[in-house]
Amino acid sequence: MSATAPRATKAVIPAAGFATRFLPVTKAIPKELLPIVDKPVLQYIVEEAAAAGADDVTLVTAPGKDAMIDYFDARADLDNALKAKGKDAMLAKVKEPESIAEITAIRQGGAKGLGHAVGRAASHVGDEPFAVLLGDEWCHLDDKLLPRMIDLQSETGGIVLALIEVPDDQVSRYGVAAVRPTDAEDVVEVTGLVEKPAREDAPSNLILIGRYVLPGSIFPVLERTEPGSGGEIQLTDAMEAMRANGTPVHAVVFRGRRYDTGEPVAYLQTLVELATQRDDLPGFNAWLREFSATLD
């Protein structure tokens, strides 16, 4: 292990998908901008990257999703209108996204898979290590998953994944890691990756979630990676090729708070959970208790 390896200070957020599970609304509104009350999913994700020191963020986008970029830009007309009305608190909230991170956007150029989307950021990232954060989930900042992953990648110089434990009957829905323990309680060495195995064939009950910290050396591997599952260029295939050629692959086993907005039920659960934690929505919790009592 190297104690002098550079730390990841850049992040890539692949956000070019059609989000078909949320159609028709995602025909006009990017899924990444769906609100958690008044704050979009994407802001939570950018905040997670920036809080870990990866505040140089590349959004990999597609036609029809320019609103994601606009969200982090200044709106002088709106600013002036709020100032004129003396709405200083609201103005502060509107201005907040502008200063979270440095945002760069690049078009993916076709739905060719996660590996292709990540590869599109090569010219901006270069040879540096970087984080990849999928655009429909995030982890609570206080639980510090991404900082832990960046630290670990700096120590090993290899690939670092994030895993969570799920019940055995759910493993067939996810990518599953074969692992062996290390001296650190929350870190495992990854010895293989299996995509959606049958329950009886799963090497563990540890599944991949949408956080990766990768060395810049993955970019030429992605260029050589042939289309795999679904006819797309898979990030998992490139990582497995690197592992087979000697790149160390480790994972942090995360047991903190994770929020999922990847499909409608999970989005609604996240929305309600976070709404109940706010003190500026008077009456919501009381209403929710009353309403819940009416459900079968």
C-alpha positions as CSV (number, residue, x, y, z in Angstrom):
1,M,0.0,0.0,0.0
2,S,1.1,3.6,-0.7
3,A,0.7,6.3,1.9
4,T,1.5,9.0,-0.7
5,A,-1.1,8.3,-3.3
6,P,-3.2,11.3,-4.4
7,R,-6.7,11.6,-3.0
8,A,-9.7,11.9,-5.3
9,T,-10.9,15.5,-5.6
10,K,-13.1,14.9,-8.7
11,A,-16.5,13.2,-9.0
12,V,-18.5,12.0,-11.9
13,I,-22.3,11.7,-11.8
14,P,-23.8,9.7,-14.7
15,A,-27.2,11.3,-15.3
16,A,-28.0,10.6,-18.9
17,G,-30.7,7.9,-18.5
18,F,-34.4,8.1,-19.6
19,A,-35.7,7.2,-16.2
20,T,-38.4,5.1,-17.7
21,R,-39.8,4.1,-14.3
22,F,-40.9,7.7,-13.7
23,L,-42.4,8.4,-17.1
24,P,-44.2,10.5,-18.2
25,V,-42.9,13.2,-15.8
26,T,-39.2,12.5,-16.8
27,K,-40.0,13.3,-20.4
28,A,-39.7,16.9,-19.3
29,I,-38.1,16.9,-15.8
30,P,-34.8,14.9,-15.2
31,K,-35.3,12.3,-12.5
32,E,-32.3,13.8,-10.8
33,L,-34.3,17.0,-10.2
34,L,-37.3,15.3,-8.6
35,P,-37.8,17.1,-5.3
36,I,-37.5,15.9,-1.8
37,V,-40.0,18.5,-0.7
38,D,-38.1,21.6,-2.0
39,K,-34.6,20.2,-2.6
40,P,-33.8,18.0,-5.6
41,V,-32.2,14.6,-5.4
42,L,-29.2,15.9,-7.4
43,Q,-28.3,18.5,-4.8
44,Y,-28.1,15.9,-2.1
45,I,-25.6,13.9,-4.3
46,V,-23.5,16.9,-5.2
47,E,-23.4,17.8,-1.5
48,E,-22.2,14.3,-0.7
49,A,-19.3,14.6,-3.2
50,A,-18.3,18.1,-2.1
51,A,-18.4,17.1,1.6
52,A,-15.9,14.4,0.9
53,G,-13.5,16.8,-0.9
54,A,-14.6,15.9,-4.4
55,D,-16.0,19.3,-5.3
56,D,-15.0,19.2,-9.0
57,V,-18.1,17.5,-10.4
58,T,-18.7,16.3,-13.9
59,L,-22.4,15.6,-14.9
60,V,-22.7,13.2,-17.7
61,T,-26.0,14.3,-19.3
62,A,-28.2,13.8,-22.3
63,P,-30.5,15.9,-24.5
64,G,-33.5,17.2,-22.6
65,K,-31.6,17.3,-19.3
66,D,-30.1,20.8,-19.4
67,A,-32.2,21.8,-16.4
68,M,-29.7,19.9,-14.2
69,I,-27.0,22.4,-15.2
70,D,-29.3,25.4,-15.0
71,Y,-30.1,24.4,-11.4
72,F,-26.5,25.1,-10.3
73,D,-26.3,28.4,-12.2
74,A,-27.2,31.9,-11.0
75,R,-30.6,33.4,-12.0
76,A,-30.2,37.1,-11.8
77,D,-33.9,37.8,-12.6
78,L,-35.0,35.5,-9.7
79,D,-32.4,36.9,-7.4
80,N,-33.5,40.5,-8.1
81,A,-37.2,39.6,-7.6
82,L,-36.5,38.0,-4.3
83,K,-34.3,40.9,-3.1
84,A,-37.0,43.4,-4.1
85,K,-39.6,41.6,-2.0
86,G,-37.3,41.3,1.0
87,K,-37.3,37.5,0.9
88,D,-33.8,37.1,2.1
89,A,-34.1,33.6,3.6
90,M,-35.6,32.3,0.4
91,L,-32.9,34.0,-1.6
92,A,-30.2,32.3,0.5
93,K,-31.7,28.9,-0.3
94,V,-31.9,29.7,-4.0
95,K,-28.2,30.9,-4.1
96,E,-26.9,27.9,-2.1
97,P,-26.6,25.4,-5.0
98,E,-24.3,27.9,-6.9
99,S,-21.5,27.5,-4.4
100,I,-21.6,23.7,-3.5
101,A,-19.2,22.6,-6.2
102,E,-17.6,23.4,-9.6
103,I,-20.0,21.8,-12.1
104,T,-18.9,20.7,-15.6
105,A,-21.3,19.0,-18.0
106,I,-20.7,16.6,-20.9
107,R,-23.1,14.7,-23.1
108,Q,-22.9,10.9,-23.1
109,G,-23.9,10.6,-26.7
110,G,-26.3,7.7,-26.6
111,A,-27.5,5.2,-24.0
112,K,-24.4,2.9,-24.2
113,G,-24.1,1.8,-20.5
114,L,-22.7,3.0,-17.3
115,G,-19.1,2.2,-18.4
116,H,-19.5,4.4,-21.4
117,A,-20.9,7.2,-19.4
118,V,-18.0,7.1,-16.9
119,G,-15.6,6.9,-19.8
120,R,-16.9,10.1,-21.3
121,A,-15.4,12.0,-18.3
122,A,-11.8,10.9,-19.2
123,S,-10.8,14.2,-20.7
124,H,-11.8,16.1,-17.6
125,V,-10.6,13.7,-14.9
126,G,-7.3,12.7,-16.6
127,D,-5.0,10.3,-14.7
128,E,-6.4,11.2,-11.2
129,P,-8.4,9.0,-9.0
130,F,-12.1,10.0,-8.9
131,A,-15.4,9.2,-7.3
132,V,-18.5,8.0,-9.2
133,L,-21.9,8.7,-7.6
134,L,-25.0,7.3,-9.3
135,G,-27.7,9.9,-9.6
136,D,-30.6,8.2,-7.7
137,E,-29.2,7.5,-4.2
138,W,-27.1,9.2,-1.5
139,C,-25.8,8.5,2.0
140,H,-26.2,10.7,5.1
141,L,-23.3,13.1,5.3
142,D,-22.7,12.3,9.0
143,D,-22.1,8.6,8.2
144,K,-19.1,9.6,6.0
145,L,-19.2,6.7,3.5
146,L,-17.5,8.6,0.6
147,P,-14.7,10.1,2.8
148,R,-13.9,6.6,4.0
149,M,-13.8,5.2,0.5
150,I,-11.5,8.0,-0.7
151,D,-9.2,7.4,2.2
152,L,-9.1,3.7,1.4
153,Q,-8.4,4.3,-2.3
154,S,-5.6,6.7,-1.5
155,E,-4.0,3.9,0.7
156,T,-4.4,1.1,-1.8
157,G,-4.2,2.9,-5.2
158,G,-6.8,0.5,-6.5
159,I,-10.6,0.3,-6.9
160,V,-12.9,0.9,-3.9
161,L,-16.6,-0.1,-3.9
162,A,-19.4,0.3,-1.4
163,L,-21.4,-2.7,-0.3
164,I,-24.5,-3.2,1.9
165,E,-25.9,-6.4,3.4
166,V,-29.4,-7.5,2.2
167,P,-31.5,-10.5,3.1
168,D,-30.5,-13.7,1.1
169,D,-33.8,-13.7,-0.8
170,Q,-32.9,-10.3,-2.4
171,V,-29.4,-11.0,-3.8
172,S,-30.7,-12.1,-7.2
173,R,-31.8,-8.5,-7.9
174,Y,-28.3,-7.0,-7.6
175,G,-24.6,-7.2,-8.3
176,V,-23.1,-9.3,-5.5
177,A,-19.5,-9.3,-4.3
178,A,-17.4,-12.3,-3.4
179,V,-15.2,-11.1,-0.5
180,R,-12.6,-12.0,2.1
181,P,-12.0,-10.1,5.4
182,T,-9.2,-7.7,6.1
183,D,-7.8,-6.3,9.3
184,A,-10.4,-3.5,9.2
185,E,-13.8,-4.4,10.4
186,D,-15.6,-2.3,7.8
187,V,-13.4,-3.2,4.8
188,V,-13.3,-6.4,2.7
189,E,-11.2,-7.5,-0.2
190,V,-13.3,-8.1,-3.3
191,T,-12.3,-11.4,-5.0
192,G,-15.1,-11.4,-7.7
193,L,-18.3,-9.8,-8.8
194,V,-21.4,-11.6,-9.9
195,E,-24.4,-9.9,-11.6
196,K,-27.8,-11.0,-10.3
197,P,-26.9,-14.5,-9.2
198,A,-29.5,-17.1,-8.2
199,R,-29.9,-17.1,-4.4
200,E,-28.1,-20.5,-4.1
201,D,-25.2,-19.3,-6.3
202,A,-24.6,-16.0,-4.6
203,P,-21.1,-15.8,-3.0
204,S,-22.4,-13.5,-0.2
205,N,-25.3,-11.2,0.7
206,L,-23.2,-8.1,0.1
207,I,-24.5,-6.1,-2.9
208,L,-23.0,-3.2,-4.8
209,I,-24.5,0.3,-4.3
210,G,-23.9,3.3,-6.4
211,R,-20.6,4.6,-5.0
212,Y,-17.2,3.9,-6.5
213,V,-13.7,5.4,-6.1
214,L,-11.6,4.5,-9.1
215,P,-8.1,5.1,-10.4
216,G,-7.7,7.1,-13.6
217,S,-6.1,4.0,-15.1
218,I,-9.6,2.7,-15.6
219,F,-10.2,4.9,-18.6
220,P,-8.1,3.0,-21.2
221,V,-9.7,-0.2,-19.9
222,L,-13.1,1.2,-20.5
223,E,-12.1,2.1,-24.1
224,R,-11.2,-1.5,-24.7
225,T,-14.3,-3.0,-22.9
226,E,-16.7,-4.6,-25.3
227,P,-20.5,-4.4,-24.8
228,G,-21.7,-6.9,-22.2
229,S,-25.0,-7.3,-20.5
230,G,-27.8,-5.6,-22.3
231,G,-25.5,-4.8,-25.2
232,E,-24.0,-1.9,-23.1
233,I,-20.5,-1.2,-21.9
234,Q,-20.5,-2.2,-18.3
235,L,-18.4,-0.5,-15.6
236,T,-18.4,-3.9,-13.7
237,D,-16.7,-5.6,-16.7
238,A,-13.9,-3.0,-16.7
239,M,-13.4,-3.3,-13.0
240,E,-13.3,-7.1,-13.1
241,A,-10.8,-7.0,-16.0
242,M,-8.6,-4.7,-13.8
243,R,-9.0,-7.0,-10.8
244,A,-8.0,-10.0,-12.9
245,N,-4.8,-8.2,-14.0
246,G,-3.8,-7.4,-10.4
247,T,-5.5,-4.1,-9.5
248,P,-6.5,-4.4,-5.8
249,V,-10.2,-4.1,-5.2
250,H,-11.6,-3.4,-1.8
251,A,-15.0,-2.4,-0.5
252,V,-16.4,-0.5,2.5
253,V,-19.3,-2.4,4.0
254,F,-21.7,0.4,4.8
255,R,-24.2,0.2,7.7
256,G,-25.2,3.8,7.8
257,R,-28.2,5.7,6.4
258,R,-28.8,5.4,2.7
259,Y,-31.6,7.0,0.7
260,D,-32.8,5.5,-2.5
261,T,-34.9,7.3,-5.2
262,G,-34.3,4.8,-8.1
263,E,-37.9,3.7,-8.4
264,P,-41.2,5.2,-7.4
265,V,-41.9,3.3,-4.1
266,A,-38.3,4.0,-2.9
267,Y,-38.6,7.6,-3.9
268,L,-41.8,8.0,-2.0
269,Q,-40.4,6.3,1.1
270,T,-37.4,8.7,1.0
271,L,-39.6,11.7,0.5
272,V,-41.8,10.9,3.5
273,E,-38.9,9.9,5.7
274,L,-37.0,13.1,5.2
275,A,-40.2,15.2,5.3
276,T,-40.9,13.9,8.8
277,Q,-37.5,15.1,10.0
278,R,-38.1,18.7,9.1
279,D,-39.4,21.3,11.6
280,D,-40.7,23.7,8.9
281,L,-43.6,21.5,7.8
282,P,-46.0,22.1,10.7
283,G,-48.7,19.5,11.0
284,F,-47.2,17.0,8.6
285,N,-46.2,14.4,11.1
286,A,-49.6,14.6,12.9
287,W,-51.4,14.2,9.6
288,L,-49.2,11.3,8.6
289,R,-50.0,9.5,11.9
290,E,-53.7,10.0,11.3
291,F,-53.6,8.9,7.7
292,S,-51.5,5.9,8.5
293,A,-54.1,4.7,11.0
294,T,-56.7,4.6,8.1
295,L,-54.6,2.2,6.0
296,D,-55.3,-1.5,6.0
